[in-house]
Amino acid sequence: MPVKRPEYQPGTYYHIFNRGAHQRSIFKDNENYLFVLRKIKHYSNQFQHTIIAYCLMPNHYHLLVRQDGGFKASLLP
């Protein structure tokens, strides 16, 4: 059964987080952190949200974002 994705609302803040399977590291070296930061920048522009805060740790990450523009859940992969 497919999961229904939420409709994101402009001006709303979201806490996005993820962790490596079995709490294993997802960032092996500094280049991994830089790669993810570049992706965050790219997609924040594409999906019209502002990064308020972020924290990248060896086995997980947190993002605090504000949705600035209109966004349809159907745009997600």
C-alpha positions in Angstrom: 0.0 0.0 0.0 1.6 3.3 -1.0 2.3 5.9 1.6 0.4 9.2 1.1 2.9 12.1 1.0 2.0 15.3 2.8 1.2 18.5 1.1 3.9 20.9 2.2 2.6 24.4 3.2 4.5 27.7 2.4 5.8 29.4 5.5 5.8 26.1 7.5 8.9 24.7 9.2 9.9 21.0 8.9 12.4 18.9 10.7 14.0 16.4 8.3 16.2 13.7 9.6 17.6 10.3 8.7 20.0 7.8 10.2 22.3 5.0 8.7 21.0 1.5 8.9 21.9 -0.2 12.2 23.4 3.2 13.3 26.3 2.7 10.9 28.2 5.7 9.5 26.8 7.3 6.4 29.6 9.8 6.1 33.0 8.1 5.7 35.2 11.1 5.0 35.0 14.9 4.6 34.2 14.6 0.9 30.9 12.8 1.8 29.9 15.8 4.0 30.7 18.2 1.1 28.7 16.1 -1.4 25.6 16.2 0.9 25.9 19.9 1.5 26.1 20.5 -2.3 23.0 18.4 -2.8 21.1 20.2 0.0 21.9 23.5 -1.6 20.8 22.3 -5.0 17.5 20.9 -3.9 16.7 23.8 -1.5 16.8 26.0 -4.6 14.8 23.6 -6.7 12.1 23.0 -4.2 12.0 26.6 -2.8 12.9 26.1 0.8 15.3 27.8 3.1 17.7 25.9 5.3 17.4 27.3 8.8 19.8 24.9 10.5 21.5 21.6 9.7 23.7 19.1 11.6 25.6 16.4 9.8 27.0 13.7 12.1 28.8 10.5 11.1 25.7 8.3 11.3 22.8 10.7 10.9 21.7 14.2 9.9 19.1 16.8 10.8 17.7 19.7 8.7 15.4 22.4 9.8 13.8 23.9 6.7 11.2 26.4 5.9 9.0 25.9 2.8 9.0 29.2 1.0 7.2 28.5 -2.3 4.3 26.4 -3.5 5.2 22.7 -3.5 3.3 19.7 -4.7 4.1 16.3 -3.1 4.0 14.8 -6.7 7.4 16.6 -7.4 9.1 14.1 -5.0 10.9 11.2 -6.6 
